[in-house]
Amino acid sequence: MFDATQARRRQGPQGRFDLPLLVALVGLACVGLVMITSSSIAVADSQHLGAFYFLKKHLMFLGLGMVLAGVAMRTELKVLEKNSFLLLLLAFILLLAVFLPFLGMRLNGARRWLNLIVTSFQPVEAVKLILVVYIASYLVRHREGVETRFLGLLKPIMVAGLMVVLLLLQPDFGSAMLVISVTIAMVWLGGARPIFLFGMGLPLMPLLAIAATSESYRMKRLTSFMDPWKDPFNDGFQLTQSLMAIGRGEWTGVGLGSSVLKLSYLPEAHTDFIFAVISEELGLAGILGVMSLFALTVGRGLYLGLKGVELGQRFAGYVAFGVSLMIGLQTMVSIGVNLGALPTKGLTLPLISYGGSSMVLTCAMAGVLLRATYEINRAIDARQMATRMPALAVADANAAAATAREAVSA
């Protein structure tokens, strides 16, 4: 008994990646693989690229994303925490780089991409993860100020505000709203008083309203969102096609690969509106299955984040909060756009939609989340060992006393 106890002490607390979370993430990636195969064939054929062009590229992006996820899962979070400010500088450099000639790319009237010669890269996808790391680091370093002082919220809100300004200049209104929403949610979970958040966010509301209505294309999105059937062949075309695809799916769908709307009727069927194709081919059953995987991902992340904060693993806990919120809010926006509950935002469905930058960086984000669960579970095991050690010591003492008594009696 004594030797076993000593061996247990030398071994120390054990970390482990959260299995339900890992299963949910792998499940989402598998669903994405199947649905991109189904939804992209018609798009690739219409562009004379070969039936499986987008599938091959998606597999390449998924493979690169898995490599980054593996690296993230093996990297101690203290490395990210220590370099959070340098990462923040990198984020601003990336956001500014899209405006540089020959480096930034303009597509469909927006400057959101960097030209890397062999491929393009959307910096905002990396910025999302960097923002989570920086806010988590700030909440650890300035815990008391965030919880008790109004000015304690100023720095993270200002950082998010500068990012929002740069994103609106690109323009990327959807990502800008996601950045500010996740920042406010993380600061609130970090202990900030709601009245402070309300006071800090109140001046931003009219600015966001002006930004949402200042461009004609955004106004068209708002008006078509309010009544897409008023102009179903022009401004409301994409949304009406999405709603028809969802309606055709009914309970069990028309069958995998049998979607009609993806055949050059529904724009962006393999990217922003892939949820509509899922709904048409797999029906309500498929919708519930996909949403259950997202709910499990976000739920486990938030639950373990709370455990981490309670155990003193604050950085890991806040990172779990931030990544879960980023995935969860982007999922809600993407599904809301497909259902006509929100105006078109141009946000992909995480781990499912086709998109190089989105897929690679979402996988990296998932790897960081899994690493956070590893360190939180290690802290849980350490606490359990600490509570068991006194009982084991008593058992060892009793065993030693019994052995001594036997020796004396012999």
Secondary structure, 3 states (H helix, E strand, C coil): CHHHHHHHHHHCCCCCCCHHHHHHHHHHHHHHHHHHHHHHHHHHHHCCCCCCHHHHHHHHHHHHHHHHHHHHHCCCHHHHHHCHHHHHHHHHHHHHHCCCCCCEEEECCEEEEEECCCCEECHHHHHHHHHHHHHHHHHHHCHHHHHHCCHHHHHHHHHHHHHHHHHHHCCCHHHHHHHHHHHHHHHHHCCCCHHHHHHHHCCHHHHHHHHHHCCHHHHHHHHHHHCHHHCCCCCCHHHHHHHHHHHHHCCCCCCCCCCCCCCCCCCCCCCCCHHHHHHHHHHHHHHHHHHHHHHHHHHHHHHHHHHHHHCCCHHHHHHHHHHHHHHHHHHHHHHHHHHCCCCCCCCCCCCCCCCHHHHHHHHHHHHHHHHHHHHHHHHHHHHHHHHHHHHHHHHHHHHHHHHHHHHHHC
